[in-house]
Amino acid sequence: MEHPNPSSDPSVDDSASSSTPSTPGQILDDEPDFALTHNNDSQSSFGASSSREQSVQPPSVRSRPKYPIEHLPPELLIYIISKLSSPSDILRCLKVSKAWSDCCVELLWHRPLFTTWERLVNVVNSIQDSNAHWRYADLIKRLNLSNLSDQINDGTLQPFVNCRRIERLTLTSCSSLTDSGIIGLVRGNRQLLALDITGLHSITDLTVAALAHNCPRLQGLNITNCRKVTDASLVTLAENCKYLKRLKLNKCTMVTDESIEAFARRCPSMLEIDLQDCRFITDHSVTSLMLGGRQLRELRLASCSNITDDAFLQLPSHLRYDSLRILDLTACHQLTDLAVERIIEGAPRLRILVLAKCVEITDRSVMAITKLGKNLHDIHLGRCQQISDDALKELVKACNRIRYIDLAGCHRVTDAAVEKLAQLPKLRRIGLVKCQAITDDSINALAGIRRGERSRNNVATNLERVHLSYCVRITLGGIKALLNHCPKLTHLSLTGIQAFFLRDDLIQFCREAPAEFNEEQRTVFCVFSGDGVSKLRKYLNEDHFDSEINMYEEGEMLGDDGDADGILGLMQSTGLDAEDGDGDEFDVDMQ
């Protein structure tokens, strides 16, 4: 059988290849291949022959000496070819021999990229072509339709029901999908390793039960915001999918201790679990997860408001969780210093610790956190209003590898603490939203300028994101110094600072306010991102600003004339109550 001539196939992306295309619907994906970049714990079938016919080579071919590369197994040959930087080079390799052709087609079809509806149609046509040389349905291992989420429905998935070797299925935000469409894809697919159906509000227990009965090798499941899923199907999933490693149940509001304890018992390989907004979760779930998952690397319990100190104090004192790297306890408002001390004792290698809105914790917790030393990278303490400068100074001494710290709403923080924080050599991001006691002395410290100095001689700081909204004592001169001495700065939030949001010539560089903001919130919104930061820096360095900034430094800026109280009142009246107060919520860096 002759190889098909795909030169006229519309699914080939001309922008990605300057040569004559050699296979329909080639795969172009900007996401790194898990099978090629990590230890392959998925037992992927990547590299198995999928040609329709295993034709016998003629004697003239069999009799010639084989080159060393021809002795390589398909898996190694695919790995070598995958190092080619251009799809056009892979297409050329496809023409070398039948063995190379099979390997190249597997590589090109391993994960189709659906950037347009036309490409989706072309891939479907190739899958359904009964005369195709390759069985394309068997070649697709990773299927991601999230780029076309608004156009995907159950009918769209029907042509893919014969793709029984899919290992990774991503249908994020395809909100028109129902149980029927997804069950058709997972039924009979025993190869499925990961499924992401975030934001599919119509999904019920039927889909999760189908996963449990058809996908025993499942390792990752993300059903964020699937609010109709209950314990009934999740318990079945835990009993049948014992290899689960990553589970995200964010905002699955019907989940209770019953299913979480089932996962703790039945899934000993669990590495990451996210239970944000699972408000029925109690101490029993947390204790069970910790006891059954000594290898846990990430535990997220944000807004699980029923959790108390007992969740951690009930753990045996001798147990250590050296694998735990990320712990998110945002808005677990019943937790106190006792819980934090036990956490640090049991998990001494934490890198990211989120305690935002844990309003009961004090300096005692911060002193316990100092024991993490160089392991600590990110610390979130927003709204922990009992924290003072003294504890933060000790934190800087002990944990000099901090790259991100959030102190939003910590009203006891003053310039003295920020000046110490500015000395952290790896600091990239800092959140000081509503820290109303700080002044330009803090900003100058972040810029590397010491008190009483107008310039600096050492290297530029590495700050990338600075959140200063409602720090009403900051002046235009302080922000100019920050911009000039932080060349890597890509984000600067200044919402609620009159020196900026009242000036049309400055807010022209702001990004748009979030659509959900009301008119009063839009009035004070002032956030600079990306190119807007560069444009603001250039504008403030124009000659006509020098005299204006000098005038402000003489005491005519906000904060010296009582206007600060007016701005704080406006902040409360607009209902701005997020950490940043400007639509730029702090996110936890997962890297």
N, C-alpha and C positions, 0 to 999 in steps of 0.2 A: 504493500500500500504506500502510495506516495505521501510525503508530508504535505499538509495543506499549505497553500500559498496565502499567507495572511497579509500580504502587502496592501490589499484593498480593504482589510478589516478596519472598520471605523473605531474599534475600541482601543487601538494603539494610539498612545499619546505622542503626537509628533514633536511636542516641545521637549520630550524627554529623550528623544532618539533622533540622531541625524542620519542614521542608516536605514536601509530598508527593513521594516519590521518583519519579524519571523515567527511571531506567535500572537494569537488574538488575546486581547484583554490582559496585557502584561501587568504585573503588580508593581506599583510604585507607592512606597509607604515611607513616611518620614519617621515612623516609630521603630526603634531598634528591635530586632528579632530576638525574642527571649531565648530561643533555641541556640542562637549563635553568640549571645553575649553573656549568658549565665550558665552555671552548671545545669545540665538538662535533667531536672527532677521530674519533668513531665512525661518521660518515656515517649517522646514524640516519634511518630512514624515517618518523620521527615527523611526523605531519601529513598523510600521504597518505590519500586517501579510501578508506574500507573499507565504504561502504554497499553493500548488496546490489544496489540499483537506483539509477542516476543518472537520476531522473525529470526530465522536461522541465517547466519552470515554465509555468503558464498565461499567456496573453497579458496579462491584467490585471496580473499581477505583473511581467512583463517590461517593460511599458510605463511603469511608474511610475519616477520618478527614483531613482537609487541613492544611499544615504548614503555618505559617504567610507569608513566602516569596512567597507562591503561590498566595497570594492576590495582589501582586505587579503588576501594569500595565507594559506592555512590555517596555515602555520607561525607567522606573526606573530600571528594571532588566537588560536591556542593559547597562545602565550607570554603574551599579555595576560590571557587568562582564568585562566591558572595563577597569577596574582598574587592572585586572590581567596583569602581566608583560610579560608573555610568551604565544605565540599562542598555544603552546601545552596544556596549562591549559584551554584555551578557548575550545579547541577541546574535552577535557575531560568533560567540562560542557555540551557540546552538547549532551552527552549521558544520561544526568540525566532524562529528560522527554521531551515530545513533545513541551511543552511551552518553556523550556530552549533551545531545539534544534532550534526552529524557531528564537529565539532571537540571539543565537550564530551565526547562519548562516547569519543573517542580519549584524551582527557585522563584520564577516569575509569577507563578500562580499561587504561591504559598499564602499570600495575604493581599487580595485585591484592594485597591484604593478607589473608593467610589466618591469622586469629587463632583460628578455631575450625573443627572438622571440618564443621559445618553450612555455613559460608561456602564452604568448598572444594566441597561438594556442589552448592551453588547456582550457583557459577561453572561447574562441569562441566556442569550441566544447561543453562545458557545457551549454552555452547560447542557442545553437541550438538543444540540445537534447530534443526531444519532450516527452520522457519518464521520464525526471528528476522529482524528488519529489518536488523540489522547482522551482519556476519560477525565475531563476537567472537574467534574463534580468530586472526584476523589482527590484532587490536588489541593483544594482549598482547605487550609488548616486554621486560618484566622479570618473571621468574617466580622467586619465593622461597618455598620450602616448608619452610624450616628451623624455623619456629615449631611445626610439627607433625611434627618429625623422628621421634618415636617411632611415629607412625602411618603413615608413608610407606613404601610398598613398590613393586615393579615394576608391580603392577596399578594403583596410584594414578596413575602417570605415563601410563598408556595413553591416557586421554582427551585428553592434551595433545600427542599425536604430530602432530596437524594444525596446531598452532601453529608455523608455519614462519617466523615473523618474530621469534622470541625473540632478543634481543640479549644479555641478561644472565641467566644461570641459576645459582641458588644452592640447593644441596642439602646444606648443611653438616650433618653429624651424622645424616643419614638413613641409618643404618647397615644397614638391611635391604635397601637397594638393591643391585643387582648390575649387571654389564655389560649385561645384556639390557635393563633398564629405561632406562638412560642412553643406550645406542646408539639406541634407538627415538626418543628426543628429538632427538638431534643429527643423525641421518641425514637428509640433504636440507636441513638448515638452514644455508644459506650466510650467514645474517645474524649468527650467533652471534659475539659479541665477547668475552665473559667467562664463565668457568665456575668455580664453587667447589664442589668435592666433598670438602672437608676431612673426614677421619675415616671415609671409606667403605672399610673394611678389605677388602671383597671385590673391589674394583675391580682389574682387571688391565690388561695391555697392550692388550687388545681395545678398551677404552674410549678410551684415548689414541690408538690407531691410527684409530678411527672419527673422532675429532676431526681428526686430521691430514688425512684424506681428504674430509671434508665441510665443514670450517669454515676456509677459507683466510684469512678476515679476523680470526681470533682474535687478541686483544690481551692477554688476561689469563687465567692458569690457576693455580688453587690446588689442588694434590693432596696437601696436608699429610697425613701419616700413611697414605698409600696405599702400603703397604710391598711390594705385589706388582708394582708398576710397575718396569720395567727400562729399560736403555739402548735396547733394541731398538725400542720404540715411541717413546721420546723423541727418538731420532735422526730418525725419520720425521717427527715433529712439527716438529722444527727445520727440516727440509728443505721442508715444505709450508706452514708458518705463519710466513712471514718478517716479519709485522707484530707479532709478540709484543713486548710492552713490560713486562709484569709476570709473573713466574714464581715460584711458591712450591713448593719440593720438600722442605719440612721433614720429616725423619724418613723420607724415601724411601730406605731403607737400602741398596738395591741399585744406586743411581745411582753411576756412576764418571766418570772424566775423559772418557770417550768421548762421552757425551751432552752434558756441559757444554761441551766444546770445539766440538761441533756447534752449539750455541746461540750461542756466541761468533762463529762463522764466518757463520752463516746469518741471524741476527736482529740486524741493526745498530741497530734502534730500541730495544733493551732498556734500560729505565730502572731496574727493580728486580728483584733476584733474591735469593731466600732459600734457602740450602742448609744450614740448621741440621741437625746430626746426620747429614749425609751423610758418613760416616766414611771412605769410600773416595776422597774428593776429595783431590787433592794440589796441589802448587805449580803444576803445568802448567795446571790449570783456572783458578786465580786469575789467573795471568799472562795467559792467553788472554782471559779476560773483560775484564781491564783494557785490554789492547791493542786489543780489538775493540769496546769500549764506552766511548768517551771521554765519552759523554753520561750514563753511569750516575749515578743519584741515590742509590741505596740498595743496599748490598751486605752481606748477612748470612751469616757463616761460623761461627756459634757451634758449638762442639764438633767442628769439623773438625780433629781432632787431628793430622793428618798435615801440616798447613801449617807451613812453616818461614819463616825470614827471606827465603829465595831467591824466594818468591812475589812479593815486592815489590822486592827488590834487583835482580832481573833486568829490571825495567822500564827503558827508556831514561831517562836522567837529565833529558832535556829535556821529557819529556811531563808535562803538567799535567791534572788532573781537576777543573776548576773547578765542575762540576755535582754532584760527589759531596757529599752532605749527611749521610748516615748510614752508618756502618761499624761492624759488630758482629763482634768477634773473641773473644767469650767462650770461655774454656777452650781457646784455641789456645796451649797451654802451652809450645810450642817457640819462640814468638816472643820476641825480645829487643829491647833498645833500638835496635838497628840498623834493624829493621823499622819501628818507630814513627817514627824520624827520617825515613826515606824516605817513609812515608805522609804525614806532615805537610808535607814538601817538595812532594810531588806533588798533594796535595789540601788547599790552604790555606783552603778555605771550609767545612770540616766543621762541622756543627752538633751532631751526636750521635756520640760516640765511646765504644764499649764495649770495655774491656780487662779486664773482670772475670775473675779466675782466670788471667790471664797472669802466672804467678808469677815469671818471669825478669826482668820490667821493673823499673827502679829510678828514682831521682830524675832520671836522665838523660832518661828518656822524658817525665816531667812537664815538664821544662824545654823539651823540644822542643814539647810541646803548648801551651805558653804563646804560641808563635808564631801560634796560631789567633786570638788576641786576642778581639775582640768577636764573632767568628763563633760561638764555642763556646757552646752552650746547655746540653747535658747531657754529663756525663763520668762514666763508671762505672769505678771502680778497685778494686772489692771483691776481697779476697784478694791484692792486690798488696802483700805484706807488707814489701817493701823500701823502700816510700815513706815519707818522713819529713816532719816539720813544715816544714823549710826549703823544700822544693820546693813544698809546698802554699801557702806564703806568697807565693811568686813567681807561682803560678797565679792567686791572687786579684788580685794587682797587674795582671796582664796581661789577664785574662779576666773583666771585671767584669759580663758579661751572663749568667753561669752561673745557670741556674734549678734545676738538679738535679745533685747530686753524691752518689755512692755510694762510701763508704770502708769498707764492712763488712769486718771482720776485719783491718783495717790496724792492728796492735797498736802501731806506733810513733807513731801519731797521739796528740797530747796536747791539753790545753786551749789551748795557745798557737796551734795551727793552727785549732781550731774557732772561737776568738775572732776570727780573721781571716776565716774563711769566713762568719761571722755578719754581716760588713760588706757582703757581696754584696747590692746593692740589689734584684735580681730573684730572689733565692733563694726557691724554692717548696717544694722537697723536699730532704731530706738524710738519708742513710743512714749511721749510725754503729754498726751492730750489731757487738757483740763488740769495740768499741774500749774496752778495759777500763781504759785509763789516764785517761779523761776523768772529770771530776767535775761538781759543780753549777756550777762556774765556766763550763763550756761551755754548760750549759743556760741560765744567766742571760744569757750573751752572745747566744744564739739568741733569747732573749726581749727583748733590747735593753737589759739591765741591766748597767751597768759594775761592775767590781770595787769592793766597798765600798759600793755604793748599794743602797737598799731599793726604790726606785721609779724610774720613768723618765718623762721629759717629752716625748720625741719620739713620732711616730706609731707605731701598732701595726705589728708585722712582718707580712709577707705569707706566712709559712710555712703550708703546707697539709698536708704529710705529714712526720712525723718518726719515724725508726726508731731506737730506742734499746735494743733487746733485748740482755740480758746486759751492759749497761753498769752493772756492779754497784756502782759508787761513787756512783750518783745517788740522791738522797734525795726524800722526799715533798715537801719544801719547794721543791726545784728544779722538780719537775713542776708544782706549783701555780703557780709563777711563769710557767712556759712556757704553761700553759693560759690564764692571765689576760691575758697580753700577746700572744697569737696568736689573735685572734678568728676567723681564717679556717681554723684547724686542723680537719681532718676525719679525720685518721688519726694514731694514736699507738700505737706498738708498744713494750711494756715487758715482754715475756716474759723470765722468768728473774730479775727484780728482786724480791727478797723483800718489799720494802715494799709491793708490790702483789699478787703472786699468792698470798700467804699470807693475804690479808684478804678474807673473804667480802663485807664491806660495799663493797669496791671492785670486785671481779671480777664483781659483779652487773651492771655496766655493760659488761662485755666482750662481744665477739661470740663465737659458738660456735667451738670448735676444729675444724680440718679433720677430716673423717670418717676419713682414713687415719692419724691420729695414734694412738699407743698411749697407755696409761694414764699412763706417766711423762711423756710429752710434754704430755698434757692438764693434768697437775698444774702445770706451770710456764707454761702458755700464758696470755698476758695482752695482748690487742690491743683497742684501742678504736677504733671507726669510726663515722662519721656522727653519729647522735643520741647514741650512747654517749659521745662526746667531750663533748658539751654537758652531759649528765647528770653526768659525772664532774667537770667544772668547777664546776657548781652545788653538788655535794655537798661538794667540798673547800673551798668558800667559806663553808660553814656555820660558825657561831661556835665550836662545840665542837672544831674542828680547829686553831684558832690555838695553843692551849697545846701540843697534841701536836706540831705542826710546830716550834715553838720548842725543844721538848725534843730533837727529832732534830737540830736544827742545832747542838746542843752536843756532837755526836759519838757519838750512840748508834745511828746508822744503819749499815746494812751497808756494809762497806768500811773501817771503823775497828776492827773486832773480829776480823778474820780469817775471817769467814764467806764472803768472796768466793771463796776456794779451793774451798769446799764446793759453791758454786753452779756453778763452772766444771767441777767433776768431774761434777755431775749433768747438765750440758749434754752432756758427752762420752758419758756412759752412756746417755742417751736417744737418741743417734744424730742429734741435730739438727745438720744439716750444710749447710743451705741458707743463702743470703746473710742472710736475716732470722731464720732459726731458729725461726720462729713461723708458718709456713704462708703468709707474705705475701711471696712472691718479688718482687723488684724487677722492674718491667716497663719497657720502653723506650718513652718517649713518642714517638709518631710524628708528632705535629703539628709 
